[in-house]
Amino acid sequence: MLSYSEIKTRYQEKTKDTTTANQSLIAERANQIVNLICATTDFTFLQETYTTVTVASQQAYDLPANCRKIESVMVTVDSQKYPLQPIESTEIWDQYNVDTADTTDYPQYYYKEEGSIYLWGIPATAGNTITIRYLKRPVAMSNTDYATGSITATNASTTIEGAGTTFTGTTVNENTKIKIKGVLYDVASITDADTLVLTKKYQGTTAATLTYTLGDYPIIPEEFQDLLWVRPAKEYYAFNKEQQSMYLMLKDMDAELEGKLILSQRTKGVSNVIKRKRQKIRSVNDYPSDLT
């Protein structure tokens, strides 16, 4: 598992260019490639669930800021869950809304536009739960590795105590982890300079004066992480005629990693793991006439 700092170091070692401009380039490019991979592959670890409640006579509801793609929507009425079907065409949605939609406790369809979701028909009653399963956008990596001082880790505890540490220099995000005895643990929060909290209990043996590494790690699976430095390095050498052998080597590495990513989509069904079979509304005539 490569940390953000290790990705940047590998790139700089391969390009032999430690200029500030090149360091800024890899910092930005690595995050761009993570976004590209996550945008084209429906990984299950990107799945989140968001709930809100209906408001009487209100059609539009805000989506989470990190929502990239909606997977499913359902409304719960009297403990019974009712799945909604998507309308993906703006033209069809507009046809439905030529006239004011009827109010009902049982909306049948939803439409996504920018940062909002619209329900059809319009909820009649306040307080019914709307559950939205969606794929999130990844948060950019930003923290460099920090390993000053030592830590004490206690078995079955989520609290990590530091000695000679300044954990507060790290801004916790979804990529932030701490490596202890070669095992990565997600960091939930940093309490102060010498205390941080894990999302799950420490599973190792209780010990003091342990070495550690605190930093950001890519959200994508480990087998694809070399893409984050190989591809930028390939691009770096693409127009350097004196380094064509290096370019060709990196090009082959990039192609192999890209192939693994494509193969994972096809054979493992990554993009289908969280896909739901949904009825797509292609015409206004698809709307059931017997709904009330």
C-alpha positions in Angstrom: 0.0 0.0 0.0 1.6 3.2 -1.2 1.2 6.4 0.8 0.7 9.8 -1.0 4.2 10.7 0.0 5.6 7.4 -1.4 3.8 8.0 -4.7 5.4 11.4 -5.1 8.8 10.1 -4.1 8.6 7.2 -6.7 7.7 9.7 -9.4 10.5 12.1 -8.5 13.0 9.3 -8.4 11.9 8.1 -11.8 11.9 11.5 -13.4 15.0 12.7 -11.5 13.4 16.1 -11.3 12.9 17.5 -7.8 11.9 21.0 -8.8 9.0 22.7 -7.1 7.0 22.7 -10.3 7.4 18.9 -10.8 6.5 18.3 -7.2 3.3 20.3 -7.6 2.6 18.4 -10.9 2.6 15.0 -9.3 0.7 16.1 -6.3 -2.1 17.3 -8.6 -1.8 14.5 -11.2 -2.0 11.6 -8.7 -5.4 13.0 -7.4 -6.7 13.4 -10.9 -5.9 9.8 -11.8 -7.7 8.6 -8.6 -10.7 10.7 -9.6 -10.6 9.2 -13.2 -10.4 5.6 -11.9 -13.3 6.2 -9.4 -15.4 7.9 -12.1 -15.2 4.9 -14.5 -15.4 2.1 -12.0 -18.2 1.6 -9.5 -16.2 0.3 -6.6 -18.2 -0.8 -3.6 -16.0 1.2 -1.3 -17.4 4.4 -2.9 -20.9 3.5 -1.8 -22.6 5.7 0.8 -26.1 6.0 2.2 -27.8 9.3 2.9 -31.2 9.8 4.6 -33.5 12.8 4.8 -37.2 13.2 5.3 -40.1 14.3 3.1 -41.6 17.8 3.5 -45.2 18.1 2.6 -45.7 19.5 -1.0 -41.9 19.7 -1.5 -40.5 18.1 -4.7 -36.8 18.9 -4.5 -34.3 17.6 -1.9 -30.6 18.4 -1.6 -28.1 15.6 -2.3 -24.9 15.1 -0.3 -22.1 17.4 -1.6 -19.9 14.4 -2.5 -22.6 12.5 -4.5 -21.3 11.5 -7.9 -23.9 9.0 -9.0 -27.2 7.8 -7.5 -27.6 4.0 -7.2 -31.1 3.8 -5.6 -33.8 5.8 -3.9 -36.5 4.6 -1.7 -39.2 6.2 0.5 -40.3 4.5 3.8 -43.9 4.9 4.7 -45.2 3.1 7.9 -42.1 0.9 8.0 -42.7 -0.2 4.4 -39.9 0.6 1.9 -40.9 1.7 -1.6 -38.2 1.9 -4.3 -38.4 4.7 -6.8 -37.5 4.4 -10.5 -35.1 6.9 -12.2 -36.1 9.2 -15.0 -32.8 10.0 -16.8 -34.1 12.1 -19.7 -34.6 15.9 -19.1 -37.2 15.9 -21.9 -39.3 13.1 -20.3 -39.0 14.8 -16.9 -40.2 18.1 -18.3 -43.2 16.3 -19.9 -44.2 14.9 -16.5 -44.0 18.3 -15.0 -46.0 20.2 -17.6 -48.8 20.2 -15.1 -48.3 20.3 -11.3 -47.7 16.8 -10.1 -50.2 15.2 -7.7 -49.2 14.9 -4.1 -49.0 11.4 -2.7 -47.3 9.5 0.1 -45.9 7.1 -2.5 -43.7 8.8 -5.0 -42.8 6.6 -8.0 -39.9 8.3 -9.8 -36.9 10.5 -9.2 -34.9 12.8 -11.3 -31.3 14.1 -10.5 -30.3 17.6 -11.5 -27.1 19.2 -10.3 -27.0 18.9 -6.5 -30.7 18.0 -6.0 -33.1 15.1 -6.4 -36.7 15.6 -7.5 -39.6 13.3 -6.7 -42.6 12.5 -8.7 -45.3 12.6 -7.4 -44.7 15.2 -4.8 -44.8 14.0 -1.2 -48.0 14.7 0.6 -46.9 14.0 4.1 -43.9 15.3 6.1 -41.6 13.0 8.0 -41.3 9.9 5.7 -37.7 8.8 5.3 -36.0 9.1 2.0 -33.0 6.8 1.7 -30.5 7.5 -1.1 -27.7 5.1 -1.9 -25.0 6.7 -4.0 -21.4 6.6 -5.2 -19.3 9.3 -3.7 -16.5 11.4 -5.1 -13.1 10.7 -3.6 -11.5 13.3 -1.4 -8.1 14.6 -2.6 -5.0 13.3 -0.8 -3.1 16.2 0.8 -1.2 15.0 3.9 2.5 14.1 3.7 3.8 11.3 5.8 4.6 12.1 9.4 6.6 9.7 11.7 8.2 11.9 14.4 8.4 10.5 17.9 6.8 7.2 18.9 3.4 5.8 19.9 1.7 3.6 22.5 -1.0 1.3 21.1 -3.3 -0.7 23.3 -5.1 -3.8 22.2 -8.9 -3.4 21.7 -8.6 0.4 22.1 -9.2 3.0 19.5 -6.9 5.6 21.3 -3.3 6.0 20.2 -1.0 8.0 22.5 2.1 9.7 21.1 5.4 10.7 22.7 7.3 13.6 21.1 4.6 13.9 18.4 2.6 16.7 16.8 -0.3 14.9 15.3 -2.2 18.2 14.8 -0.2 18.9 11.7 -2.3 16.3 9.9 -5.8 17.2 8.6 -7.9 14.1 8.9 -9.8 13.1 5.8 -11.1 9.8 4.4 -7.7 8.9 3.1 -5.9 9.4 6.4 -4.4 6.2 8.0 -1.7 5.3 10.5 0.6 2.4 9.8 1.5 0.4 12.9 3.6 -2.8 12.7 2.9 -2.8 8.9 -0.9 -2.7 9.4 -2.9 0.3 8.3 -5.7 1.7 10.5 -8.2 4.4 9.5 -7.9 7.6 11.6 -11.2 8.9 12.8 -9.9 12.1 14.5 -7.0 13.8 16.1 -7.6 15.0 19.6 -4.4 16.9 20.3 -0.7 16.8 19.5 -0.2 13.4 21.1 -3.6 11.7 20.9 -5.5 10.3 17.9 -8.5 8.1 17.5 -8.9 5.1 15.2 -12.2 4.2 13.5 -11.8 0.6 14.7 -10.0 -0.9 17.7 -6.3 -1.7 17.5 -5.9 -5.4 16.9 -2.2 -5.8 17.7 -0.5 -6.6 21.0 -0.3 -3.7 23.4 3.1 -2.0 23.1 4.9 1.3 23.7 7.6 3.3 21.9 6.4 1.9 18.5 7.4 3.5 15.2 4.5 4.5 13.0 3.7 6.4 9.8 0.7 8.8 9.7 -0.4 10.1 6.3 -2.8 9.8 3.4 -3.2 6.6 1.3 -5.1 6.3 -2.0 -8.7 5.1 -1.8 -8.3 2.8 -4.8 -7.2 -0.8 -4.5 -3.5 -1.5 -4.0 -3.1 -3.3 -7.3 -3.8 -0.1 -9.2 -1.9 2.4 -7.1 1.3 2.3 -9.2 -0.8 4.0 -11.9 -0.6 7.1 -9.8 3.1 7.6 -10.4 3.7 5.5 -13.5 1.3 7.4 -15.7 2.6 10.9 -14.8 6.2 9.6 -15.3 5.2 8.3 -18.7 3.7 11.7 -19.6 6.9 13.4 -18.3 9.1 11.5 -20.8 6.6 11.4 -23.7 8.3 14.3 -25.5 11.8 13.7 -24.4 13.6 12.2 -27.4 16.7 11.5 -25.4 14.7 9.3 -23.0 12.6 7.2 -25.3 13.7 4.0 -23.7 12.4 5.2 -20.3 9.2 6.4 -21.9 8.6 3.0 -23.6 9.2 1.1 -20.4 6.8 3.3 -18.5 4.3 3.1 -21.3 4.4 -0.7 -21.0 3.9 -0.5 -17.2 1.0 1.9 -17.7 -0.6 -0.4 -20.3 -0.3 -3.4 -18.0 -1.8 -1.6 -15.0 -4.6 -0.3 -17.2 -5.2 -3.8 -18.4 -5.6 -5.0 -14.9 -8.1 -2.3 -14.2 -10.2 -3.2 -17.2 -10.0 -6.9 -16.5 -11.2 -6.3 -12.9 -14.3 -4.5 -14.4 -15.1 -7.3 -16.8 -14.3 -10.5 -14.9 -14.9 -9.5 -11.3 -18.0 -7.5 -12.2 -16.8 -4.6 -10.0 -19.1 -2.2 -11.8 -22.0 -4.5 -11.3 -21.6 -5.3 -7.6 -23.7 -2.4 -6.5 -25.7 -2.0 -9.7 -29.5 -2.3 -9.2 -31.8 -3.5 -11.9 -34.0 -0.6 -12.5 -36.9 0.1 -14.9 -35.9 3.0 -17.1 -38.6 5.5 -18.1 -38.3 6.1 -21.8 -41.7 7.6 -22.4 -44.4 9.3 -20.5 -46.6 6.4 -21.6 -44.5 4.1 -19.3 -46.1 5.7 -16.2 -48.6 3.2 -14.7 -52.1 4.5 -15.2 -53.5 2.8 -12.1 -51.4 4.7 -9.5 -53.2 6.8 -7.0 
